[in-house]
Amino acid sequence: MLTLTSPSPRWPLAGHASRLWLAGLALLLLAGCASQAPMDESGRQAGQWERQLADVETFDTWTLVGKAGLRTPQENVSANLDWNQTPYYFRMLISGPFGGGRNVLEGREGRFSLSNSDGRFEAETPEALMEEQLGWALPVTAMPDWVRGLPGDHDSYQLETDELGFPSHLAQDGWEIDYRDWKQVGNLWLPRRLIMNYGDVRITLVVNQWQASEE
């Protein structure tokens, strides 16, 4: 007696292979997602600040163009800021309402001067010079570090970071600095908007342009 055996159906095997292929694809996609660091809407990624920290610290010769707003119980005004910084010299051009016109603040080797339509003035610190001539003062000595997201090395500080590891709040010398936005400059992320508070004085700095410059 001859018994005929029908061939095994192919479709179940094909379905099994398809399921295996889809499962493998899903694992690859999950692995890709897991390997990608968290990112915010601006493009900053977790871990970037730590990786770029050494480069930010050596980024000490630059030009910053922006706008500063000053708010006190007596006034609420703003001015344009054009700032050139090197390790040995700085020059701030402050123009607009709270600058009282055009003021040029310069410092080199511990000598500080402020020039405007009333003449040229000198003092032992840039803060004292601004306070005497303008009636208010930026924390000029510490700001070259603060505007880069770094604490100054002259005093103790407290630093908080956001969910990506970037500075979010810095407390130093009686000032409270909040970092509200960041800007990519070449391969570095640098602060774009800072709010600095000291008592009842509030300074908002918005950076429109960062540029590396030669000494």
C-alpha positions in Angstrom: 0.0 0.0 0.0 1.4 3.3 -1.1 1.1 6.2 1.3 1.4 9.6 -0.1 2.7 12.3 2.2 2.0 15.8 1.2 4.9 18.3 1.4 5.1 20.6 4.5 3.4 23.9 3.9 5.8 26.9 3.3 3.7 29.8 4.6 4.2 29.1 8.3 8.0 29.0 7.8 7.9 32.2 5.9 5.8 33.8 8.6 8.3 32.6 11.3 11.2 34.1 9.3 9.4 37.4 9.0 8.8 37.5 12.7 12.4 36.9 13.4 13.4 39.6 10.9 11.1 42.1 12.5 12.3 41.2 16.0 15.9 41.8 14.9 15.0 45.1 13.3 13.3 46.2 16.5 16.3 45.3 18.6 18.6 47.3 16.3 16.3 50.3 16.5 16.2 50.1 20.3 20.0 49.8 20.5 20.3 52.9 18.3 18.0 54.8 20.5 19.8 53.7 23.6 23.2 54.7 22.3 22.0 58.3 21.4 22.4 60.7 24.2 19.4 62.8 25.4 19.1 66.0 23.4 17.1 69.2 23.8 15.4 71.2 21.1 18.5 73.4 20.5 20.6 70.4 19.8 22.6 70.2 23.0 23.3 66.7 24.2 24.0 65.1 27.5 27.7 64.8 28.2 28.7 67.6 25.8 29.5 70.2 28.5 31.9 67.8 30.3 33.6 66.8 27.0 34.1 70.5 25.9 35.0 71.9 29.3 38.7 72.0 28.7 38.2 73.8 25.3 35.9 76.4 27.0 38.5 77.1 29.6 41.1 77.8 26.9 38.7 79.9 24.9 40.0 83.1 26.5 40.4 85.5 23.5 37.1 86.5 22.0 34.6 89.2 21.0 31.1 89.3 22.4 28.3 91.5 20.9 25.1 91.7 22.8 22.7 93.7 24.9 22.5 94.2 28.6 19.5 95.2 30.6 19.7 96.8 34.0 16.9 96.7 36.5 16.9 98.3 39.9 14.1 99.7 42.2 14.8 103.0 40.6 15.2 102.2 36.9 14.8 99.7 34.1 17.0 100.4 31.1 19.3 98.7 28.6 22.4 99.3 26.6 24.4 97.7 23.7 27.6 95.9 24.6 30.6 95.3 22.4 33.3 93.4 24.4 36.8 92.3 23.4 38.6 90.0 25.8 42.1 88.6 25.9 44.0 87.2 28.9 45.9 90.5 29.3 43.5 93.2 28.1 39.8 93.9 27.8 37.7 96.6 26.2 34.0 97.1 26.7 32.1 99.6 24.5 28.8 100.4 26.4 26.4 102.5 24.4 22.8 103.3 25.0 20.5 104.7 27.8 22.0 103.2 30.9 25.5 103.9 29.5 24.6 107.5 29.4 25.8 107.7 25.8 29.1 106.1 24.7 31.5 104.7 27.4 34.7 102.7 26.7 35.9 100.7 29.7 39.4 99.3 29.3 41.8 97.2 31.5 45.4 96.2 31.1 47.8 94.8 33.7 45.7 96.1 36.7 45.1 99.6 35.2 41.5 100.5 34.4 40.1 103.5 32.6 36.7 104.7 31.5 36.4 107.2 28.7 33.3 109.1 27.6 32.2 112.6 26.6 33.2 114.0 30.0 36.8 112.8 29.8 39.0 109.9 30.8 38.8 108.4 34.4 40.8 105.8 36.3 40.3 103.7 39.4 41.8 100.6 41.1 39.0 98.3 39.9 36.6 98.3 36.9 33.7 98.0 39.3 34.7 101.0 41.3 35.3 103.0 38.1 31.8 102.2 36.8 30.2 102.9 40.1 31.8 106.3 40.3 31.1 107.4 36.8 27.9 105.6 35.9 26.2 104.9 39.2 26.1 101.2 38.6 28.6 98.4 37.9 28.9 95.1 36.0 30.8 92.4 37.8 33.6 92.9 35.3 36.4 91.0 37.1 34.4 87.8 37.2 32.4 88.1 34.0 35.0 86.8 31.6 34.5 83.4 33.3 30.8 83.7 34.0 29.8 84.5 30.5 31.4 81.3 29.3 29.6 79.3 31.9 32.6 79.0 34.2 33.0 79.9 37.9 35.8 82.3 38.7 38.8 80.8 40.3 39.2 83.6 42.9 36.5 82.5 45.4 34.3 79.6 46.5 31.1 79.0 44.5 28.0 76.8 44.1 27.2 75.4 40.7 24.0 73.6 39.6 23.5 71.8 36.3 20.5 71.0 34.1 19.4 67.6 33.0 22.0 67.6 30.2 24.9 68.5 32.5 25.2 72.1 31.4 25.5 74.9 34.0 22.1 76.2 35.1 22.8 78.3 38.2 26.0 79.7 39.7 26.3 81.5 43.0 29.6 83.4 43.6 30.7 86.6 45.2 27.2 87.4 46.3 25.9 87.1 42.7 23.3 84.6 41.5 23.7 83.7 37.8 21.1 81.8 35.9 21.9 80.4 32.4 18.7 80.5 30.4 19.8 79.7 26.8 22.8 78.4 24.9 24.4 79.1 21.5 26.6 76.9 19.4 29.8 78.7 18.4 31.9 76.4 16.1 32.3 73.2 18.1 31.5 74.8 21.4 28.2 75.6 23.2 28.4 78.9 25.0 25.8 80.9 27.0 23.4 83.0 25.0 21.2 84.5 27.7 22.2 85.0 31.4 20.4 86.6 34.3 22.6 88.0 37.1 21.2 89.1 40.4 22.9 90.9 43.3 20.5 92.1 46.0 17.9 94.3 44.2 20.1 94.7 41.1 19.2 92.5 38.1 21.3 92.4 34.9 20.1 90.4 31.9 22.7 89.7 29.2 21.7 88.5 25.8 24.6 87.5 23.5 23.9 88.1 19.8 27.3 87.1 18.6 30.3 85.1 19.9 33.5 85.2 17.9 37.0 83.9 18.5 39.6 86.7 17.9 43.3 87.0 17.7 45.3 88.6 20.5 
